[in-house]
């Protein structure tokens, strides 16, 4: 016997599978890069000058992780929720990436984080257009 919520019909994904997969991968990669960057910033000698960078990296990591999780759920998504989350992810990546670009000349982890933010932002701009 099936549970009441079970629907044996095929559900159409909100995005083409290749684009969806790319978005999810970029989000998880960005989340990891941001988490690593925040951790590396905490180990820097002049950590206080990196307070904003640390905060933005942690915020971006959380937003990207949540976005990746929402995009991974294919059963009957609400497109308005996905659009809002994609927009939040794009903003988080833009703000975090810009802050990390300010420090990339001195810290490789900031350059790597900024690059990951840029890739994630581009993937989600494309996804937003497709929705």
C-alpha positions as CSV (number, residue, x, y, z in Angstrom):
1,X,0.0,0.0,0.0
2,X,1.3,3.4,-1.0
3,X,1.4,6.4,1.4
4,X,-1.1,9.1,0.5
5,X,1.5,11.6,-0.7
6,X,3.0,9.1,-3.1
7,X,2.3,9.9,-6.8
8,X,3.6,7.3,-9.2
9,X,3.5,9.7,-12.1
10,X,6.7,11.2,-13.6
11,X,7.4,14.7,-12.4
12,X,9.0,17.2,-14.7
13,X,12.1,18.9,-13.3
14,X,11.9,22.8,-13.2
15,X,15.2,22.9,-15.2
16,X,16.9,20.8,-17.8
17,X,18.9,18.1,-16.1
18,X,22.4,19.2,-17.2
19,X,21.7,22.8,-16.0
20,X,20.2,21.6,-12.8
21,X,23.2,19.4,-12.1
22,X,25.7,22.1,-12.9
23,X,23.8,24.5,-10.6
24,X,23.8,22.1,-7.7
25,X,27.5,21.3,-8.1
26,X,28.5,24.9,-8.3
27,X,26.5,25.7,-5.2
28,X,28.1,23.0,-3.2
29,X,31.5,23.9,-4.5
30,X,31.0,27.6,-3.6
31,X,29.7,26.7,-0.1
32,X,32.9,24.6,0.5
33,X,35.1,27.4,-0.9
34,X,33.5,30.0,1.3
35,X,33.7,27.9,4.4
36,X,37.4,27.2,3.7
37,X,38.1,30.8,3.0
38,X,36.4,31.9,6.3
39,X,38.4,29.3,8.2
40,X,41.7,30.5,6.5
41,X,40.8,34.1,7.3
42,X,40.5,33.2,10.9
43,X,44.1,31.9,10.8
44,X,45.5,35.1,9.3
45,X,47.7,37.4,11.5
46,X,45.5,40.4,11.0
47,X,42.2,38.7,11.3
48,X,40.3,41.8,12.4
49,X,40.7,43.4,9.0
50,X,39.0,40.3,7.6
51,X,35.9,40.4,9.8
52,X,33.6,41.4,7.0
53,X,35.1,38.8,4.7
54,X,34.6,36.1,7.3
55,X,31.0,37.1,7.9
56,X,30.2,37.3,4.2
57,X,31.9,33.9,3.4
58,X,29.9,32.2,6.2
59,X,26.7,33.8,4.9
60,X,27.4,32.9,1.3
61,X,28.3,29.3,2.3
62,X,24.9,28.9,4.1
63,X,22.9,30.5,1.3
64,X,24.6,28.3,-1.3
65,X,24.1,25.1,0.8
66,X,20.4,25.9,1.2
67,X,20.1,26.7,-2.5
68,X,21.7,23.5,-3.5
69,X,19.4,21.5,-1.2
70,X,16.3,23.3,-2.6
71,X,17.4,22.7,-6.2
72,X,18.0,19.0,-5.4
73,X,14.3,18.5,-4.6
74,X,12.5,17.8,-7.8
75,X,9.0,16.8,-6.6
76,X,6.5,19.5,-7.3
77,X,8.7,22.6,-6.7
78,X,7.2,26.0,-6.2
79,X,8.9,28.1,-8.8
80,X,8.4,31.4,-6.9
81,X,10.4,29.9,-3.9
82,X,13.1,28.7,-6.3
83,X,13.3,32.1,-8.0
84,X,13.6,33.9,-4.7
85,X,16.3,31.5,-3.5
86,X,18.2,31.8,-6.7
87,X,18.1,35.6,-6.4
88,X,19.4,35.4,-2.8
89,X,22.2,33.1,-3.9
90,X,23.2,35.4,-6.7
91,X,23.3,38.4,-4.4
92,X,25.3,36.4,-1.7
93,X,27.8,35.3,-4.3
94,X,28.2,38.8,-5.7
95,X,28.7,40.4,-2.3
96,X,31.1,37.7,-1.0
97,X,33.0,37.5,-4.3
98,X,33.5,41.3,-4.3
99,X,34.8,41.3,-0.8
100,X,37.2,38.4,-1.5
101,X,38.5,40.1,-4.6
102,X,39.7,42.9,-2.3
103,X,42.0,40.5,-0.6
104,X,42.9,38.1,-3.4
105,X,46.3,39.7,-4.0
106,X,47.4,38.8,-0.5
107,X,45.5,35.6,0.1
108,X,45.1,32.7,-2.3
109,X,42.1,31.4,-0.4
110,X,40.3,34.7,-1.1
111,X,41.0,34.4,-4.8
112,X,39.7,30.8,-4.9
113,X,36.6,31.8,-3.0
114,X,35.9,34.8,-5.3
115,X,36.3,32.5,-8.4
116,X,33.9,30.0,-6.9
117,X,31.4,32.7,-6.1
118,X,31.6,34.0,-9.7
119,X,31.1,30.5,-11.1
120,X,28.1,29.9,-8.8
121,X,26.6,33.3,-9.7
122,X,26.9,32.7,-13.4
123,X,25.3,29.2,-13.1
124,X,22.4,30.7,-11.2
125,X,21.9,33.6,-13.4
126,X,21.5,31.1,-16.2
127,X,19.1,29.0,-14.1
128,X,17.0,32.0,-13.3
129,X,16.7,32.8,-16.9
130,X,15.5,29.2,-17.6
131,X,12.8,29.3,-14.9
